[in-house]
Amino acid sequence: MAIEVEVRGFITKEKYDELLEFFKKNAKFINEDYQETYYFDSDADLRIQRNKFFSKIWLKKGKIHDDFREEIEIKFKRDDFEKLEKLFLDLGFNVEIKWFRKRYHFKWEKIDAMLDYTKGYGYIIELEKISSEDEKEKILEMLKNKLKIIGVKLTPREEFDRKYKHYKKNWRKLVENG
């Protein structure tokens, strides 16, 4: 079972620019992406996404902002996004939130490092590594240490939850103005 272990931090635009330069010099550039992600009103964390390369359905087990989550992901052709949305709407789900994100993805010391700007939400760094069940705590501590090394304070889950609830309630207005 693949467990996604991740740490995240909200950062300023200045820190985002600084980290972008740092990763360009010290990590392997994977890609630059633009992602549209729709969250559905499901008991599970069920989403669809269209990015520059493909579309996908994905389910994240556990609760949003958990440190460890199992993921199930199914990829489709990029042009199938509207069909995926229609499928879930026809099944009775509604789109609860839409996210519009620019992402830079790097491989840094065997860690996935992502720098994100999400319209109406802000700048975030995310460090991620796939782990086994047995190694997840060890990997989490290593990722937290890596954040410290690059001068980023781990954002507490409560702050992510608060900001997420605000975005969920106001995303249409935030996206318009952001």
Phi, psi and omega per residue, in radians:
M1 nan 2.220 3.126
A2 -1.520 2.176 3.111
I3 -1.947 2.174 3.071
E4 -1.453 2.118 3.082
V5 -1.938 2.209 -3.102
E6 -2.518 2.648 2.994
V7 -2.216 2.573 -3.056
R8 -2.427 2.702 3.038
G9 -2.611 2.383 2.957
F10 -1.264 2.423 -3.138
I11 -2.330 2.845 3.084
T12 -1.403 2.915 3.056
K13 -1.052 -0.677 -3.136
E14 -1.130 -0.755 3.126
K15 -1.175 -0.666 3.083
Y16 -1.005 -0.859 3.140
D17 -1.101 -0.718 3.116
E18 -1.099 -0.783 -3.137
L19 -1.203 -0.589 3.089
L20 -1.056 -0.786 3.101
E21 -1.149 -0.726 3.118
F22 -1.025 -0.865 -3.103
F23 -1.207 -0.601 3.079
K24 -1.046 -0.584 -3.112
K25 -1.561 -0.505 -2.944
N26 -2.085 0.105 -3.108
A27 -2.470 2.923 3.080
K28 -1.535 2.156 3.105
F29 -1.249 2.193 3.099
I30 -1.663 -1.008 3.086
N31 -2.968 2.926 2.974
E32 -1.989 2.367 -3.025
D33 -2.414 2.755 2.955
Y34 -2.183 2.202 -3.014
Q35 -2.184 2.325 2.948
E36 -1.902 2.157 -3.120
T37 -2.210 2.298 3.096
Y38 -1.965 2.208 3.038
Y39 -1.687 2.372 3.125
F40 -1.739 2.739 -3.134
D41 -1.422 1.247 -3.093
S42 -2.050 2.742 3.031
D43 -1.133 -0.475 3.100
A44 -1.663 2.884 3.086
D45 -1.489 1.468 -3.031
L46 -1.872 2.244 -3.056
R47 -2.450 2.787 2.871
I48 -2.210 2.668 -3.138
Q49 -2.530 2.504 2.946
R50 -2.084 2.258 3.053
N51 -2.196 -2.928 -3.105
K52 -1.179 -0.326 -2.944
F53 -1.952 -0.580 -3.066
F54 -2.885 3.065 2.954
S55 -1.967 2.811 3.117
K56 -2.719 2.726 2.905
I57 -1.843 2.406 2.991
W58 -2.602 2.574 -3.116
L59 -2.112 2.239 3.070
K60 -1.942 2.123 3.112
K61 -1.392 2.791 -3.092
G62 1.527 -2.870 -3.112
K63 -1.823 2.631 3.104
I64 -1.007 2.443 -3.132
H65 1.283 0.182 2.983
D66 -1.140 2.635 3.105
D67 -1.255 -0.514 -3.097
F68 -2.219 2.280 3.119
R69 -2.592 2.379 2.995
E70 -1.417 2.460 -3.131
E71 -2.139 2.485 2.969
I72 -2.130 2.209 -3.027
E73 -2.359 2.329 3.092
I74 -2.230 2.145 -3.077
K75 -1.674 2.615 3.132
F76 -2.391 3.009 3.023
K77 -1.084 2.562 -3.125
R78 -0.946 -0.711 -3.081
D79 -1.248 -0.082 3.140
D80 -1.498 0.037 -3.058
F81 -0.992 -0.838 -3.124
E82 -1.083 -0.627 3.082
K83 -1.145 -0.698 3.103
L84 -1.102 -0.770 3.111
E85 -1.065 -0.805 3.134
K86 -1.058 -0.733 3.119
L87 -0.967 -0.869 -3.099
F88 -1.233 -0.634 3.078
L89 -1.121 -0.750 3.115
D90 -1.158 -0.450 3.077
L91 -1.379 -0.097 3.089
G92 1.782 0.057 3.066
F93 -1.455 2.694 3.041
N94 -2.090 2.614 3.053
V95 -1.288 2.121 -3.096
E96 -1.616 -0.680 -3.114
I97 -2.563 2.557 2.979
K98 -2.099 2.376 3.125
W99 -2.082 2.479 3.111
F100 -2.251 1.921 -2.942
R101 -2.284 2.372 2.933
K102 -1.720 2.291 -3.071
R103 -2.303 2.352 2.921
Y104 -1.856 2.282 -3.104
H105 -2.079 2.229 3.115
F106 -2.233 2.747 2.950
K107 -1.889 2.023 -3.056
W108 -2.204 1.919 3.130
E109 0.878 0.861 3.112
K110 1.162 0.336 3.107
I111 -2.054 2.476 2.982
D112 -1.441 2.120 3.124
A113 -2.015 2.128 -3.128
M114 -2.096 2.316 3.009
L115 -1.928 2.152 -3.036
D116 -2.136 2.494 2.827
Y117 -2.136 2.036 3.117
T118 -1.888 2.143 -3.084
K119 -0.992 2.211 3.112
G120 1.386 -0.025 -3.070
Y121 -2.124 -0.775 3.054
G122 2.270 -2.952 -3.099
Y123 -1.736 2.360 -3.085
I124 -2.475 2.516 2.906
I125 -1.925 2.454 3.100
E126 -2.334 2.252 3.021
L127 -1.945 2.347 -2.998
E128 -2.512 2.538 3.058
K129 -2.595 2.448 3.075
I130 -1.466 2.409 -3.034
S131 -2.394 2.900 2.943
S132 -1.533 2.908 3.091
E133 -0.995 -0.724 -3.079
D134 -1.190 -0.522 -3.029
E135 -1.712 -0.083 -2.943
K136 -1.061 -0.676 3.140
E137 -1.176 -0.724 3.121
K138 -1.101 -0.765 3.126
I139 -1.119 -0.725 3.130
L140 -1.026 -0.801 -3.141
E141 -1.120 -0.686 3.110
M142 -1.098 -0.752 3.139
L143 -1.139 -0.720 3.093
K144 -1.048 -0.715 3.115
N145 -1.125 -0.688 3.117
K146 -1.095 -0.672 3.082
L147 -1.045 -0.764 3.130
K148 -1.060 -0.728 -3.113
I149 -1.028 -0.644 -3.124
I150 -1.639 0.179 3.013
G151 1.336 0.565 3.115
V152 -2.045 2.308 3.091
K153 -1.482 2.296 3.061
L154 -1.061 2.213 3.104
T155 -1.435 2.221 -3.139
P156 -1.074 2.576 3.136
R157 -0.947 -0.670 -3.113
E158 -1.045 -0.651 3.116
E159 -1.214 -0.723 3.065
F160 -1.083 -0.742 3.129
D161 -1.076 -0.762 3.137
R162 -1.099 -0.823 -3.116
K163 -1.174 -0.647 3.099
Y164 -1.092 -0.794 3.134
K165 -1.068 -0.721 3.104
H166 -1.094 -0.797 3.129
Y167 -1.099 -0.786 -3.123
K168 -0.993 -0.721 -3.123
K169 -1.287 -0.563 -2.961
N170 -2.115 0.244 -2.948
W171 -1.033 -0.638 -3.103
R172 -1.070 -0.793 3.125
K173 -1.209 -0.745 -3.124
L174 -1.097 -0.688 -3.138
V175 -1.213 -0.665 3.097
E176 -1.063 -0.778 -3.061
N177 -1.569 -0.351 -3.012
G178 -1.484 nan nan
